[in-house]
Amino acid sequence: MNGTIYALRLKLSDFINDPLESSVVDKIHEIYKIQNFKLQLWYDDGEVTAKGLKSFIEKYERILHYKTTIRPNRDADLAQYTWYNIVHGEDTDEKYPCRFQYTHESGWKVGGILKGLEEFSDCLKFVTSEKPSRDDRPPKRKQKRNDYGG
């Protein structure tokens, strides 16, 4: 491993209490089996009740047992590095500091999140996979020059 700390950021209020909430959590857990990462969940003030948050935590604490933070605001926590941010187009009013960002415009936000998680998984697999050594690559072909008139 290259020493990079991977962190995924999602808006909790886009999928909490949705009929497919467990599909989102299951997908997060599935990706975590491929490569460990920190999970950063956030919501805007008033979007999630204390009772709803407690219920979510109790329901998924066994699955989301790894490093998970939940913040009640969208502000960047500069103490935490975000490697991959999945966000709805409505929530991109400012550039959030991250390495990669997937913005979805889906009216059905859970659908956009699930697609974003697929993209996160693909990206994570790519950057953590073994790269071929120089000896394994085919030799580069020299380009023929064709810049003379004729």
C-alpha positions in Angstrom: 0.0 0.0 0.0 1.2 3.5 -0.8 0.4 5.1 2.6 -2.6 7.1 1.3 -5.5 7.4 3.8 -8.7 7.0 1.8 -11.8 8.7 3.1 -15.3 8.7 1.6 -17.7 11.6 2.3 -21.5 11.3 1.8 -24.5 13.3 2.8 -26.4 11.2 5.3 -29.7 13.0 4.9 -29.8 11.9 1.2 -30.3 8.3 2.1 -31.3 8.0 5.8 -34.8 6.6 6.2 -35.0 5.9 2.5 -36.4 2.4 1.6 -33.0 1.7 0.1 -31.0 3.0 3.0 -29.7 -0.6 3.7 -28.6 -0.9 0.1 -26.3 2.1 0.5 -24.9 0.8 3.7 -24.4 -2.6 2.3 -22.5 -1.2 -0.7 -20.3 0.9 1.6 -19.5 -2.3 3.5 -18.8 -4.2 0.3 -16.3 -1.6 -0.8 -14.7 -1.5 2.6 -13.9 -5.2 2.2 -11.8 -4.3 -0.9 -9.9 -1.5 0.7 -10.2 0.1 4.2 -11.3 3.7 4.2 -12.7 6.3 6.6 -16.4 7.2 6.2 -17.4 10.8 6.7 -21.2 11.4 6.9 -22.7 14.9 7.1 -26.1 16.6 7.0 -27.4 20.1 7.2 -28.9 21.3 10.5 -32.6 20.2 10.8 -32.4 17.5 8.1 -31.9 14.6 10.6 -33.5 14.2 14.0 -31.7 13.1 17.0 -34.0 10.1 17.2 -33.4 9.2 13.5 -29.6 9.5 13.9 -29.7 7.3 17.0 -31.8 4.7 15.2 -29.4 4.8 12.2 -26.3 4.3 14.5 -27.9 1.5 16.4 -29.1 -0.3 13.2 -25.7 -0.2 11.5 -23.0 0.1 14.2 -22.0 -3.6 13.6 -21.5 -3.0 9.9 -20.1 0.6 10.1 -17.7 -0.4 12.9 -14.7 1.2 11.2 -13.7 4.9 11.5 -16.9 6.8 10.8 -17.6 10.4 11.6 -21.0 12.2 11.5 -21.1 16.0 11.3 -24.2 18.2 11.5 -22.9 20.6 8.9 -21.4 20.8 5.5 -18.3 22.8 6.5 -14.9 21.3 5.6 -13.1 19.8 8.6 -9.5 20.5 7.6 -8.3 18.1 10.2 -9.9 15.3 8.1 -8.7 14.6 4.6 -11.5 13.7 2.1 -10.3 11.5 -0.7 -13.6 11.0 -2.5 -16.7 13.2 -2.1 -20.1 12.1 -3.4 -22.5 15.0 -3.5 -25.8 16.0 -5.1 -25.7 19.0 -7.5 -27.8 21.0 -5.1 -25.0 20.8 -2.5 -22.1 22.0 -4.6 -22.5 25.6 -3.8 -18.8 25.7 -3.0 -15.8 23.6 -3.8 -15.2 21.1 -1.0 -11.5 20.2 -0.6 -11.1 16.6 -1.8 -9.0 14.6 -4.2 -12.0 13.3 -6.3 -15.6 14.4 -6.4 -18.6 12.6 -7.9 -21.6 15.0 -8.5 -24.9 13.4 -9.3 -28.0 15.2 -10.5 -30.4 12.4 -10.0 -33.8 13.6 -8.7 -33.8 10.3 -6.7 -30.7 11.0 -4.6 -30.2 7.4 -3.5 -29.8 6.4 -7.1 -27.1 9.0 -7.5 -25.4 7.8 -4.3 -25.4 4.2 -5.4 -23.9 5.2 -8.8 -21.3 7.4 -7.0 -20.4 4.4 -4.8 -19.8 2.3 -7.9 -17.5 5.0 -9.3 -15.7 5.2 -5.9 -15.2 1.5 -5.9 -13.8 1.5 -9.4 -11.5 4.4 -8.5 -10.3 2.7 -5.3 -9.6 -0.5 -7.2 -7.6 1.3 -9.8 -5.4 3.2 -7.5 -4.8 0.3 -5.1 -4.2 -2.4 -7.8 -0.8 -3.7 -8.7 0.7 -1.8 -11.6 2.6 -3.6 -14.3 6.3 -3.3 -14.1 8.2 -1.7 -17.0 9.3 -5.2 -18.2 5.7 -6.4 -18.5 4.6 -3.5 -20.8 4.8 -3.9 -24.5 7.6 -1.8 -26.1 6.6 1.7 -27.3 6.4 2.1 -31.0 8.3 5.0 -32.5 6.0 7.4 -34.3 6.8 7.9 -37.9 7.4 11.4 -38.9 5.0 12.8 -41.5 5.7 16.6 -41.2 7.4 17.1 -44.5 5.3 18.2 -47.4 4.6 16.1 -50.3 
